Amino acid sequence: MNDFGELNRYREADAQLKSPFSGENRVVFFGDSITDAWKLDTYFPGKGYINRGIGGQTTPQMLIRFRQDVIDLSPKIVVILAGTNDIAGNTGPMTVEQIEANYASLAELARQHSIRVIFSSVTPIHNYVAQRQTMFLQRSPEKILELNQWLRKYCEQNKLIYLDYYSAMVDSHGMMKADLADDGLHPNDAGYRVMAPLAESAITRALAQ
């Protein structure tokens, strides 16, 4: 509770980051462990995308650090991937409506600072690995779908980009394709290779707006 938003994680890195040069299309990936573990230089070579993911975080924590880790970096675009840990109750029980309100607050803060918002869908999960059932039991597939439906509609209504990882990663049973996540939640190399071109396409669309 001394650093609920985990502002200390990127404080020094943020301070060392220079202001964008004229014409720079700075992009920040902002999220939880799925973003944190994503080696952006490997999957987006030469792009210089900035990773500001922190494992385990929920949207209330992300709201606290959004100014330091996104707004103050003056990006053109923020790619937000959040929600799965809210469903799991990492920082306490949350309703879908509370999660949606936090999504909206993130978007409104970004737009006030002329940052183009890409909202990523919550990624699916699977329970095909018997010893990793906990992650699946904590995350209701129904809530994931509900949040994604809301995100898509919110993006349409507010002229934001909706980045649909879910449709590309879900199988015929409504689960994450088994070969895309070894533990049922976090993408492996194959999972990130599905996600990367989708993210790049969304960034291109956002820059064209």
C-alpha positions as CSV (number, residue, x, y, z in Angstrom):
1,M,0.0,0.0,0.0
2,N,3.0,2.3,0.2
3,D,3.1,2.3,-3.6
4,F,-0.2,0.9,-4.7
5,G,0.2,2.0,-8.3
6,E,3.8,0.8,-8.4
7,L,5.0,4.2,-9.5
8,N,8.6,3.3,-8.5
9,R,8.9,0.6,-11.2
10,Y,9.4,3.1,-14.1
11,R,10.1,6.3,-12.3
12,E,13.8,6.4,-13.2
13,A,13.3,5.1,-16.7
14,D,10.7,7.8,-17.3
15,A,12.9,10.5,-16.0
16,Q,15.7,9.4,-18.3
17,L,13.5,9.3,-21.4
18,K,14.0,12.3,-23.6
19,S,11.1,14.3,-25.0
20,P,10.0,13.1,-28.5
21,F,11.8,14.7,-31.3
22,S,9.9,16.6,-34.0
23,G,7.9,14.1,-36.1
24,E,8.5,11.2,-33.8
25,N,5.5,8.7,-33.6
26,R,6.1,7.7,-30.0
27,V,4.0,4.6,-28.9
28,V,3.6,3.4,-25.3
29,F,2.3,-0.1,-24.6
30,F,0.5,0.1,-21.2
31,G,-0.8,-2.8,-19.3
32,D,-0.2,-5.8,-17.0
33,S,2.0,-8.9,-17.2
34,I,1.0,-9.7,-20.8
35,T,2.5,-6.3,-21.8
36,D,5.3,-6.5,-19.2
37,A,6.6,-9.8,-20.6
38,W,6.4,-8.7,-24.2
39,K,9.9,-8.0,-25.6
40,L,8.8,-5.2,-27.9
41,D,12.3,-4.8,-29.6
42,T,12.1,-8.5,-30.7
43,Y,8.6,-8.4,-32.1
44,F,8.7,-4.8,-33.4
45,P,12.3,-4.4,-34.5
46,G,13.5,-0.9,-35.1
47,K,10.2,0.7,-33.9
48,G,11.4,1.9,-30.5
49,Y,8.1,1.2,-28.8
50,I,8.1,1.9,-25.1
51,N,6.9,-0.9,-22.7
52,R,5.1,0.2,-19.5
53,G,3.6,-3.0,-18.4
54,I,3.6,-4.2,-14.8
55,G,2.7,-7.8,-13.9
56,G,-0.4,-8.3,-11.8
57,Q,-1.8,-4.8,-12.2
58,T,-5.5,-3.9,-12.3
59,T,-7.1,-0.8,-13.8
60,P,-7.2,1.1,-10.5
61,Q,-3.4,0.8,-10.3
62,M,-3.0,1.8,-13.9
63,L,-5.0,4.9,-13.4
64,I,-2.7,6.0,-10.6
65,R,0.4,5.7,-12.8
66,F,-1.1,6.8,-16.1
67,R,0.2,10.3,-15.8
68,Q,3.7,9.3,-15.0
69,D,4.1,6.4,-17.3
70,V,2.0,7.6,-20.3
71,I,0.9,11.3,-20.3
72,D,4.3,12.7,-19.2
73,L,6.1,10.7,-21.9
74,S,4.1,12.6,-24.6
75,P,3.4,9.7,-26.9
76,K,1.3,9.9,-30.1
77,I,-0.4,6.6,-29.2
78,V,-1.0,4.5,-26.2
79,V,-1.9,0.8,-26.6
80,I,-3.8,-0.3,-23.5
81,L,-4.2,-3.9,-22.5
82,A,-5.9,-4.4,-19.2
83,G,-8.8,-6.1,-17.4
84,T,-7.9,-9.7,-16.8
85,N,-6.5,-9.0,-13.3
86,D,-9.6,-6.9,-12.5
87,I,-11.7,-10.0,-13.2
88,A,-9.4,-12.1,-11.1
89,G,-9.8,-9.6,-8.2
90,N,-6.1,-9.0,-7.8
91,T,-6.8,-5.8,-5.8
92,G,-10.2,-6.8,-4.5
93,P,-13.6,-7.7,-6.0
94,M,-14.7,-5.5,-8.9
95,T,-17.8,-5.4,-10.9
96,V,-17.8,-5.2,-14.7
97,E,-19.2,-1.7,-14.5
98,Q,-16.3,-0.6,-12.3
99,I,-13.8,-2.0,-14.8
100,E,-15.6,-0.2,-17.6
101,A,-15.5,3.1,-15.7
102,N,-11.8,2.8,-15.3
103,Y,-11.3,2.1,-19.0
104,A,-13.3,5.2,-19.8
105,S,-11.2,7.3,-17.4
106,L,-8.0,6.1,-19.0
107,A,-9.4,7.0,-22.5
108,E,-10.6,10.4,-21.3
109,L,-7.3,11.3,-19.7
110,A,-5.4,10.3,-22.9
111,R,-7.7,12.3,-25.2
112,Q,-7.3,15.4,-23.0
113,H,-3.6,15.2,-23.8
114,S,-4.1,14.5,-27.5
115,I,-2.9,10.9,-27.2
116,R,-4.6,8.5,-29.6
117,V,-6.0,5.5,-27.8
118,I,-5.9,1.9,-28.9
119,F,-7.9,-0.4,-26.6
120,S,-6.9,-4.0,-26.7
121,S,-9.4,-6.7,-26.1
122,V,-9.0,-8.9,-23.0
123,T,-7.2,-12.0,-24.2
124,P,-8.9,-15.4,-23.8
125,I,-7.8,-18.0,-21.3
126,H,-7.7,-21.8,-21.3
127,N,-7.7,-24.6,-18.7
128,Y,-5.9,-27.2,-20.9
129,V,-3.0,-27.4,-18.4
130,A,-4.3,-29.2,-15.4
131,Q,-1.8,-27.9,-12.9
132,R,-2.7,-24.2,-13.8
133,Q,-6.4,-24.3,-13.1
134,T,-6.3,-21.4,-10.7
135,M,-5.8,-18.8,-13.4
136,F,-8.7,-20.1,-15.3
137,L,-11.0,-20.3,-12.3
138,Q,-10.2,-16.7,-11.4
139,R,-11.2,-15.4,-14.8
140,S,-14.7,-15.9,-16.0
141,P,-14.8,-16.3,-19.8
142,E,-18.3,-14.7,-19.7
143,K,-16.9,-11.6,-18.1
144,I,-14.1,-11.5,-20.6
145,L,-16.6,-11.5,-23.4
146,E,-18.8,-8.9,-21.7
147,L,-15.8,-6.6,-21.3
148,N,-14.7,-7.0,-24.9
149,Q,-18.2,-6.3,-26.2
150,W,-18.3,-3.1,-24.1
151,L,-14.8,-2.1,-25.3
152,R,-15.7,-2.6,-28.9
153,K,-18.9,-0.5,-28.6
154,Y,-17.0,2.2,-26.6
155,C,-14.4,2.5,-29.3
156,E,-17.0,2.7,-32.0
157,Q,-18.9,5.4,-30.1
158,N,-15.7,7.4,-29.3
159,K,-13.8,7.0,-32.5
160,L,-11.0,4.9,-30.9
161,I,-9.2,1.9,-32.3
162,Y,-10.3,-1.5,-31.0
163,L,-7.5,-4.0,-31.2
164,D,-9.1,-7.4,-31.3
165,Y,-6.6,-10.0,-30.0
166,Y,-9.5,-12.1,-28.7
167,S,-10.9,-13.3,-32.0
168,A,-7.5,-14.3,-33.3
169,M,-6.6,-16.2,-30.2
170,V,-9.8,-18.0,-29.2
171,D,-10.6,-21.6,-30.2
172,S,-13.9,-23.3,-31.1
173,H,-14.5,-23.9,-27.3
174,G,-14.2,-20.3,-26.4
175,M,-10.8,-20.8,-24.9
176,M,-7.3,-19.5,-25.7
177,K,-5.8,-21.8,-28.3
178,A,-3.7,-24.2,-26.4
179,D,-0.5,-23.6,-28.4
180,L,-0.6,-19.8,-27.7
181,A,-0.2,-19.9,-23.9
182,D,1.6,-22.5,-21.9
183,D,0.0,-21.6,-18.6
184,G,-3.5,-20.7,-20.0
185,L,-3.1,-17.0,-19.6
186,H,0.2,-15.5,-20.6
187,P,1.1,-15.6,-24.4
188,N,4.1,-17.6,-25.3
189,D,6.2,-16.8,-28.4
190,A,3.5,-18.1,-30.7
191,G,0.9,-16.0,-28.9
192,Y,2.9,-12.8,-29.2
193,R,3.6,-13.6,-32.9
194,V,-0.2,-13.6,-33.4
195,M,-0.6,-10.4,-31.5
196,A,2.3,-8.4,-33.0
197,P,0.9,-7.8,-36.5
198,L,-2.5,-7.0,-35.1
199,A,-1.0,-4.4,-32.9
200,E,1.1,-3.0,-35.7
201,S,-1.9,-2.7,-37.9
202,A,-3.8,-0.9,-35.2
203,I,-1.0,1.6,-34.7
204,T,-0.9,2.3,-38.4
205,R,-4.6,3.0,-38.4
206,A,-4.3,5.2,-35.3
207,L,-1.5,7.3,-37.0
208,A,-3.7,7.7,-40.0
209,Q,-6.6,9.2,-38.0
